[in-house]
Amino acid sequence: MSTLVRLMLCLAWLAGVGWLWQAGVLDALVALGLAAPAALPLMLRSGRRRRGELQYIQMAKAPTAIH
């Protein structure tokens, strides 16, 4: 899910930069410079753990002796 959200945000960023370039607000090199960081969130790993990784569970209670 987070990958889809990041992809949509990147596409929105690129559309905004493209629109500003088409409107003549940005120069071509400035538009390319602003468009390059849009790929950065896609290259970063999400914080979610992959399946198959070992997960350690700690017991909340201390062991009790049986009388």
N, C-alpha and C positions, 0 to 999 in steps of 0.2 A: 504494500500500500504506500509506504513512504517513497518508494522508487517512482511510482506513478505521480505522486504529488510533486516530487522534485522535477520530474520530466515536464509536467504541465507548467511549473513555475519557470523553468528554463525556456520553454516555448513562448510563454507570455513575455519574458524579458526580450527574447530575440524579435518577437513581433513588435514590441514597443520601440526597440532600437531601429528596426527596419522602417517603421512608420515615421519616426523622427528624421531618418535619413531621406526618405522619400519626400517629406515635407520641406526639406532643405534646411532644417535646423542644425543638423550635424554634417560635418565633412565626412568623406568616405573613410579616411584613416581613423578618425575619431569613432565612427560607427563600428569599424572592425575592432578597435581597441576596447570598446564597450561590449561587443558581442563575444569576445574571447573568454571573459570570466563566466559566461553563462554555462560553459561546459564543465566548470569546476565542481559544482555540486553533484554532477553525474559521475565524476571520477572518484569522489570521496566515498568511503564505505559507510554504510548506515550503522547505527549503534546497535542494531539488533544482532543477536548471536545466530550463528548458522546452526542448522540442524546437525546433530551428530557430535557436537562439541560436548565434552564432559562438563557436567555441572555438579558442583559440590554442594551438598545440603548439610547444614549444621543443625544438630539437635538443639532445641530450645531448653529442654529440661536436663538437669544433671541426673546421672544414673542413681537409682535408689536401691538400697540393700533390702533383701527379703528376709523378714524375721521368722 
